[in-house]
């Protein structure tokens, strides 16, 4: 059997600890499957391992991650520290610069510096593997990079953040407010103390930027992603969605359009009964629409064991001597795509308006929509005392609720119609707008 | 760029034609992604191509598949003829014996001769790739072979035959009989003129045998699969399932148990709302329960384009010089597992009995179940005129319907209880028994 693959691991948080323990536990199975051993020989970590049962007594500790990346005693550098800046960035660059392959779960780093790192890897004949960076244990990177080479992809989309999906699921199932569910998610460790990165959609945007590059052969461009979070979603929206046959999910969507590649992260309405609509809790799902097929992959988007499994799969590929360009094509072949502006987005819309409850309001709204050639699939009006849950405390000045579902139209038209409705003075607060996504 | 990978293709049916056309159409993209061209240079086919727009004028025709497999002008032999015997078997063996890699979609061949072929491939340092053999376009072979190396798999299961799922879906949604739906499936080309191979569960069994080997590192053993088809499923079962919160699906299931590896194909009851339960029509789905995660993949299980995409992905791997043992481990490491006998199967059961409609019948049945220590989750009795759909034509001698759902028990206990009930003379026809599967 060939010499073992010597692994240097930076970061011993949840995922790093799980990787170390999986390599120790599955030693024989991995050696059998990969044709050679995969051995953790050195590590760097600023904190003690998250998993305190981990025995690192026989593993060499290196002072800092950059030194570890440069260590001549390792064949692969595994970066599980996270963060788009240093030390992750300089450590990964150092390893690749020496022709040393890298496995990382760092979506922020790849979303920001993916192209630079892919080029560096190529120049120095090293591999850059990152299955664990997107959707945890789901093998979506491998599927896009290796599985769909003969297909032309039209759209890739999915639920890429377990925290958001957990919150939206809880709100819907238990009729709780966003704030209550967020607090519960934090208590359970599903959300960070500072949750903005997750609930604001930024984590999803990083993952989407990586998927876009893999799916369309483009240069990763996190700046091009339109991002909206779930903070504005209210129980009223989830309940209206339920009534109308939809579910609300935070999706990342990348698609080819006539005006370029559209990359967007925002709450969406998806039809009940579709797989994406029924993915609950912290589970992730990614769907690919290609000319050859529609494919959906579902599984845990986070968690030590699942994410470690993806890291170890990347290591197995390296041990087997397998190397694929980081984004599936040579870095020089990755194109800089036309960015489809959000105003040109086409699709259906859910619009919830809190309006003054007087005759003619619905007619005014419908007319403004018609002025912009927006066809309505449905219009639902709840008076003061007919609002779903929470509406049984009628007060004289309480607004009525009007919910519209439009047929496919453009973002531009919707914005213009809403501006006109604002001029009409019929609404009492800024309307809620949620795009409808086919799934 | 390196020399192109020269492909010899045997079989120009639906999938073969789609592969030839994909290689022609995606030439540039494939070359970019694989780092070298993938060129169809020769073919063998006894019939003209299924796709008559295919231009084969510049491709060399070889008289027969075995000659093609031996042709020194090709690097890879692609076998898309099907059939477990010759010429597929001898052609694949001939190619491997010369150290020439093979890509095939032939599940019957692999289910019967997988171990022999894997050994042959290894001895001659050739690859044997077969992503397209299981679940069409779904990358489940790659996922099991490369993605889950650090995981211990407890169960792999799924909907692996689109014909059966199409028939069961139509029966359920449109309240049609099995015979009517089968006829419709044949008219649409979803079922063969002789449908036994699909509806009898044999196609699913072949695919399951392959998945079992990949998941558990065992020698493929199609003989060890317990097989029941969907011919016995009646509308009454689907309607009872609906009422009880289940769907009926033909599943292939392989799982580790205390007494060995259980491989079985049979109609199952799965809980409504689970992904597997909601997979409709010709779509396939495969789920993997591992210690690290639960993963579900869904997509088209057949069709030219989707299956061709899997074949081309295998070719891309070869073009990139990537090689993995056929079943994920060296052939010599594949174990011969203990076969878990079906009588030892544990799980819940749905039992539908047509019984003589007289007082005490339900009590007799319940007592026989209790004698075998079988706990009932529910017992539902419909008298002559209370039967669901189709039951509104009561006749004096019409039997009553008793439907039982048991908690987890063993196959043995159920068989003994039913034998006792038969002795009691309360049933008027052989009862329907459908195993309940957690999904």
Interface residues (C-beta under 8 A of the other chain):
Chain A: X22 X23 X26 X29 X30 X32 X33 X34 X35 X131 X136 X137 X138 X139 X142 X143 X146 X147 X148 X149 X150 X151 X217 X273 X275 X278 X290 X291 X292 X293 X294 X295 X296 X297 X298 X299 X300 X303 X305 X306 X308 X309 X310 X312 X313 X316 X317 X320 X322 X323 X324 X325 X328 X329 X330 X333
Chain B: X22 X23 X26 X29 X30 X32 X33 X34 X35 X131 X136 X137 X138 X139 X142 X143 X146 X147 X148 X149 X150 X151 X217 X273 X275 X278 X290 X291 X292 X293 X294 X295 X296 X297 X298 X299 X300 X303 X305 X306 X308 X309 X310 X312 X313 X316 X317 X320 X322 X323 X324 X325 X328 X329 X330 X333
